[in-house]
Amino acid sequence: MSKLDVDEEILKILEDDARIPVKEMAEMLDLSEKEVEDRMDKLSKEGIIRKFKTSIDWKRKGKHRSAAVIQVKVVPQQRAGFSRICREISKDSRVKDLYVATGEYDLILLVETANIDEISEFVTEKLAPKKEVVGTYTHIVLQAYKRDGVISFDDKTKRLKISI
Amino acid sequence: MIAKRVRDVPFSGIRKFFDLVMRSEGIISLGVGEPDFPTPEPLKDAAIRAIEDNYTSYTSNYGLLELRERIAKKLRTRNDINRSPENEILITNGVSEGLDLAVRAIVDPGDDVIIPEPSYVSYTSNVWFAYGNPVTVPTTEENSFRVRSEDIVERLTKKTKAILIGSPNNPTGNILRKKDLEEIAGIAVEHDLVVISDEIYEDLIYDNEKHYSIASLNGMGDRTITLNGYSKPYAFTGWRLGYVAAAVEFIEAMVKIHQYTQICASSISQHAVLNAFELDDYVRDMVKSYDLRRKLLVKGLNSLPDVSCIMPKGAFYAFPNIKETGLSSAEFAERLLKEAKVAVIPGDAFGRSGEGYVRCAYSVSRENISGALDRMQKFMEKL
């Protein structure tokens, strides 16, 4: 493995499980624990590792949240394109995902709030009034079956416990 | 009511242990003999399409010609084996069927078949069911469980018909190097023997090792029966799809048996493999994952008291030595199951030279490997 590949392997492992013990990662990659830690620090400093997060099923915890996918049509600004408006929207902590995409609308947002009124307020009071925004199309999420690449079903594949 | 040949094959020891494992709750099992990955999506899609398109009837006894052509090309480019897709390749219901056919095609009652062990459990039984005489050759950990040619030569008799090898090996994870294969080939040529070569774990090989097919060596093309299949690389052991490549006389003999016992291999599985989109990336990712888990498991095993384990080079098994515990393989496995809730397979199930070892599969999740190691650590400390 070249040095670059090692970083890639570290990232792939962390992408799947951010809490993997450094010792295990070191054993799998034939590195010292110190080297793994150093590389992770470096990847963080370089902004390649952005953040370590946990995927949570809040509904199961009994806490109901509201979510919406919102498509937004915007007028691109001279010299700033979409980036100025995207930067502005992304600062709102309720905006979980923000993409510029092809199609009839320019931006796609995933917004999560405490309740549905807050989504309504976000769209009507905050998003729609922006001068670049010329139209919105809000899809209220009814049910989440897969988030962050994690399936919310508990199906388990039946596999033989033992076989030769 | 039951035939003597069948009665004479023991059902006992390992079966009882299997039942015990099946009944146990809350165990972590390193006792599996198959991949833990789901079948790659393109294959699943192609299998569903095959059903929807009504590709659900018998195929040619040999299997779909287009798939045989695909296999012929793969054998030519990757294994340096030249076989005609018309009549020198047979698609089977897994390598298990291929092995049975190969043995039955060549073994007359009382013929000896030489089998290095520890080895996959079917090898000896298949020879036995064919009224042959399995002659096992022990291998040692010191020699990385690679068979030594002098140990084969020592066991040759006038009745010796074939040598049956499997590399990468289940249960030891060892591989036969080119030099080993050349020596076996030398014996086969000198004594006019057939070689049956089980290469199902071909794709699962690590540390930049290279897989060689004995059929590609000098003088071996027409005396080797190569067995391979898709279960392991494509993670669909339940789909039953393997193939045999050999000279026309062998394949004709095998087709005779196959047509009257199986008719053909699963048509859905054949169509799925033939029509699935590119799978190389899936296979590469799986091999990479196995490789990481292999290191995690083997380093973990070596840090346990009274356990040592050589680094396996292929398949997805580690074969740690537990002799220092003073327990037999069977005792160790049973106590580990009962006291620590970890399932491993006693090594003697794979032949007498497997005594003192247990087979641990690393085709399980990383979490389960480290969980099993934690439990084993506590078990060993109390031992």
Chai-1 contact restraints between the chains, C-beta under 6 A:
chainA,res_idxA,chainB,res_idxB,connection_type,confidence,min_distance_angstrom,max_distance_angstrom,comment,restraint_id
A,E24,B,L296,contact,1.0,0.0,6.0,A-B,restraint_1
A,E24,B,S370,contact,1.0,0.0,6.0,A-B,restraint_2
A,E27,B,K295,contact,1.0,0.0,6.0,A-B,restraint_3
A,E27,B,L296,contact,1.0,0.0,6.0,A-B,restraint_4
A,E27,B,K299,contact,1.0,0.0,6.0,A-B,restraint_5
A,M28,B,L292,contact,1.0,0.0,6.0,A-B,restraint_6
A,M28,B,K295,contact,1.0,0.0,6.0,A-B,restraint_7
A,M28,B,L296,contact,1.0,0.0,6.0,A-B,restraint_8
A,K161,B,V21,contact,1.0,0.0,6.0,A-B,restraint_9
A,K161,B,M22,contact,1.0,0.0,6.0,A-B,restraint_10
A,K161,B,S29,contact,1.0,0.0,6.0,A-B,restraint_11
A,I162,B,F18,contact,1.0,0.0,6.0,A-B,restraint_12
A,I162,B,V21,contact,1.0,0.0,6.0,A-B,restraint_13
A,I162,B,S29,contact,1.0,0.0,6.0,A-B,restraint_14
A,I162,B,G31,contact,1.0,0.0,6.0,A-B,restraint_15
A,I162,B,A343,contact,1.0,0.0,6.0,A-B,restraint_16
A,S163,B,V32,contact,1.0,0.0,6.0,A-B,restraint_17
A,S163,B,G33,contact,1.0,0.0,6.0,A-B,restraint_18
A,I164,B,G33,contact,1.0,0.0,6.0,A-B,restraint_19
A,I164,B,V121,contact,1.0,0.0,6.0,A-B,restraint_20
